[in-house]
């Protein structure tokens, strides 16, 4: 087989010693299906925040790796997760994104999940409580106790976030997170948090490209806001990455100078002390969690990104903003404004980030000639180092059993040999 | 100067239509200065949406008049979707709250004709629905003119693709 000039150009940028991945990992539908099986159905995922379920019988619905899931606060105040599927005939049970079971459905009683199809009922702990005309139809062959909802692993931790793992044999969440949250926990666990913002975007790109963007700051050149408020300010180039076991990475803090953005109303924020407990005023810490979650604490607002991969070239991204439950109305107004000025759907940064990964999706389309995508910046883990990407793809390769650098080869599984905190305890 | 009597129904409807529709036209043209001329000095602007996911009203953008002026001035420093927007506005109702204050609710449908986002070889020139929602306007009699004093854009659409640096 001969190598075309196009292929040669796409695979020969700089020295062969530069770290890169093969773009097939972003474009191959078969690899995507393996990712759902080997990663998304087998890792802890940040699903939502407990403040989205403030009352008993509150629930949220979502989809993980094509499996519909209910997260519900039971009458014992415990939050649990179940597949949102009726065991009878496979119908979706709860249809709304959120609600409360106290309201009876048209064909079921309150405080229960009722399948609209044949009125099978389940309590908030997943136990089947009613099968209409069960004895007449199933005689002794089926009891309610045979028909519980399928429970999936669920924990509430690290600032009240609700984590879900589809595999019932999941190791404890703490093993998966390791010490990656240690730097943020004092700010997020000192007092209860509350979500104030949620929006979502379906973007035509591979999900990993969004996480890549969240895992490197070199792209700050794209953002006028970040250039003037951060990159041109003291401390920016002293920020550094710390890789952790299981593909997680943190970024250390700096002080953001909000009023450097011309005419910015953020000048107001600089004159206030509104922050998070223990966080320096206008500090900025970030945590990227494998396989696609980001905890971004900047100034007065906390942003959480989560993803639902749809296909090799499409992803749903959800954006949450959080403040403190104890906020006064004025404090909350400032947090909302600060969050959305940058990160809302009409913010100054978010459309640029989403445009950037959309353009990557266009440059690396399903079926296109593979490209070597560079992850090779090495600056002693300082802010423009791409060690966050290398850490991620080391874990990706381990879980996938194939190298991100050569996904169709049997070799190079130890892709970059990134030295991570807690690496000996990887789960 | 203030108005010393209630407006007739057709009078208040007519002046609200003139103000809101010409404003939509200026926004379509990105004639920001002309649009700001239709607002009072203490104008307040907000884009809101209700999230059934978190069951809360949200504020997605909020500015006073000077904040909007700064936002417009800095547009050129950002990488944006430059789709051409077409705001189809339909005034639903106008009420007179006092002699110098009107309230108006207007349906707005925003279409976007693609210029530079997506595979432009395939998509440029195509038109898609960007968002639907309503303007909730307060219109005040100010120095001899009826002007926008407050606008809440309440969006029904909550998925906006990559979002926008514009106002709605």
Interface residues (C-beta under 8 A of the other chain):
Chain A: X52 X60 X96 X97 X98 X195 X196 X197 X198 X199 X200 X201 X202 X203 X204 X222 X224 X225 X261 X262 X263 X264 X265 X320 X333 X336 X337 X340 X341 X344 X345 X346 X347 X348 X350 X351 X352 X354 X355 X356 X358 X362
Chain B: X47 X49 X51 X52 X53 X54 X55 X56 X58 X59 X60 X61 X62 X63 X66 X67 X69 X70 X73 X74 X77 X78 X79 X80 X81 X117 X118 X119 X158 X159 X160 X161 X162 X163 X164 X165 X166 X167 X168
